[in-house]
């Protein structure tokens, strides 16, 4: 039966439990890793997107979250009107703007 219970453990009687500090160190380490690898970069992206949405103006060429390319024709408090093609305008929520592209991108895309 020595292969199931190590001889040293069987002879000592009871196993020593690790201290409270030793058991908390892995948990704290995991939280720190999650903070630097997941939470902090996501907060940074959210801050950049809020700045992008706040800076939208008429004439900006944008790409929507759905991948549509258009030019802003009017800006409201929570909506923007985007011209996708001649005689085709849509209203979008401001937060659905994914990216502002350089002027002239619509003309180059053809």
LINJO-V484090 format. One record per residue. RES is the residue in three letters. SS is DSSP state (hx for helix, st for strand, lp for the rest). D_FIRST is the distance of its C-alpha to the first C-alpha in Angstrom with 1 decimal. Layout:
<<RES,SS,D_FIRST> <RES,SS,D_FIRST>>
This chain:
<<UNK,lp,0.0> <UNK,lp,3.8> <UNK,lp,5.4> <UNK,lp,5.8> <UNK,lp,7.0> <UNK,lp,9.1> <UNK,hx,9.6> <UNK,hx,13.2> <UNK,hx,12.9> <UNK,hx,10.8> <UNK,hx,13.4> <UNK,hx,16.4> <UNK,lp,16.1> <UNK,lp,17.8> <UNK,lp,18.3> <UNK,lp,22.0> <UNK,lp,23.9> <UNK,lp,26.4> <UNK,lp,30.0> <UNK,hx,32.4> <UNK,hx,34.3> <UNK,hx,31.4> <UNK,hx,30.6> <UNK,hx,34.3> <UNK,hx,34.9> <UNK,hx,33.5> <UNK,hx,35.5> <UNK,hx,38.6> <UNK,hx,38.1> <UNK,hx,37.9> <UNK,hx,41.1> <UNK,hx,42.9> <UNK,hx,42.0> <UNK,hx,43.2> <UNK,hx,46.4> <UNK,hx,47.4> <UNK,hx,46.4> <UNK,hx,47.3> <UNK,hx,49.3> <UNK,hx,51.7> <UNK,hx,52.9> <UNK,hx,53.4> <UNK,hx,55.5> <UNK,hx,57.5> <UNK,hx,58.3> <UNK,hx,59.3> <UNK,hx,61.7> <UNK,hx,63.2> <UNK,hx,63.7> <UNK,hx,65.4> <UNK,hx,67.8> <UNK,hx,68.5> <UNK,hx,69.4> <UNK,hx,71.5> <UNK,lp,73.5> <UNK,lp,74.5> <UNK,lp,78.3> <UNK,lp,80.8> <UNK,lp,81.0> <UNK,lp,77.4> <UNK,st,75.8> <UNK,st,72.3> <UNK,st,69.4> <UNK,st,68.0> <UNK,lp,64.3> <UNK,lp,65.2> <UNK,lp,66.5> <UNK,lp,70.2> <UNK,st,72.6> <UNK,st,75.6> <UNK,st,78.1> <UNK,st,78.3> <UNK,st,81.7> <UNK,st,81.2> <UNK,st,78.7> <UNK,lp,78.1> <UNK,lp,75.9> <UNK,lp,73.0> <UNK,st,74.2> <UNK,st,75.7> <UNK,st,78.0> <UNK,st,77.2> <UNK,st,79.6> <UNK,st,77.6> <UNK,st,80.7> <UNK,lp,84.4> <UNK,lp,85.1> <UNK,st,81.3> <UNK,st,80.0> <UNK,st,76.8> <UNK,st,75.7> <UNK,st,72.2> <UNK,st,70.2> <UNK,hx,70.2> <UNK,hx,66.4> <UNK,hx,66.3> <UNK,st,67.9> <UNK,st,65.3> <UNK,st,67.3> <UNK,st,70.8> <UNK,st,72.0> <UNK,lp,75.0> <UNK,lp,78.4> <UNK,lp,79.7> <UNK,hx,76.3> <UNK,hx,77.7> <UNK,hx,80.7> <UNK,hx,78.7> <UNK,hx,76.3> <UNK,lp,79.4>>
